[in-house]
Amino acid sequence: MSAIWKNHASRLQEYLKDDNTAQAHLYLEQLMLFPADIQDKIINDISHLPHCSCDAIAEIIQRYTMFELH
């Protein structure tokens, strides 16, 4: 996992730990340029993690940043 994804995951984890979903949405939208529907999916996936670690969050973020090649 790259250091960039771990950094994003750490920041997002702090927002969600503080129950600040509004800030988490702003972070995903402004800094990572995710549209609202993808933000909801990321936050939903994170909320269902059995162990909310930075690595697990980084994997979720990375999954939603992968582009499909046609």
N, C-alpha and C positions, 0 to 999 in steps of 0.2 A: 504494500500500500504506500502510495507516495506521501511525502511530507505535506504537500498541499492539501490532499484530501483529509489527512489527519488534523491539520490546522482548522479546516472548515468544520470538521466533525466536532472538534473540541469546543469551538465557539457555539455551534448549534446545540450541543449537549448542555452547555451552561444556560442558554436561553430556556430550554425545555425543562431543565432541573428547577429553574426558578419559576416555572409555570408561566412563562412569558411567550405564549404562542404568537402573539402579535409581532413581537420583535423577531421571532424565528421566521415568520413569513416575510417580514421586511428584509431580513438578511438573505434569505433564499432568493427573493425577487431582485433586490438591488445589487448585491455583490456577486451573486452567482447566476443571475438572469434566468431564473426558473419561472415559467408561467404559473398562475394560481393553481391550476388543477394538478400540476406536478408537485408544487409545494405541499398540497394537501396529502398527496400520495406518500411523499417522503416523510412527513410528520406522522402520518398514520402508521407507516412501516416501522418507524422508530418507536412509536408508542407500544407496538406489539413485540418488541425485542425482549427476550427473557433476561438478558444481561446487557444493559445499555452502556457499552464501552465505546470509546472513540473509534476503535477498529471496526466494530459492527456498524456504527453510524457512517463511517467513511465508505464501507462497502455499499451501503444503501445509496449514498450520494453518487458514488461512482457508477452504480447500476443505472441511475437515471440520467447520467451524462454521456452514456455510451450511445453513439449514433449508429443507426442501422444503415448498412450500405446496400444500395439497390443495384 
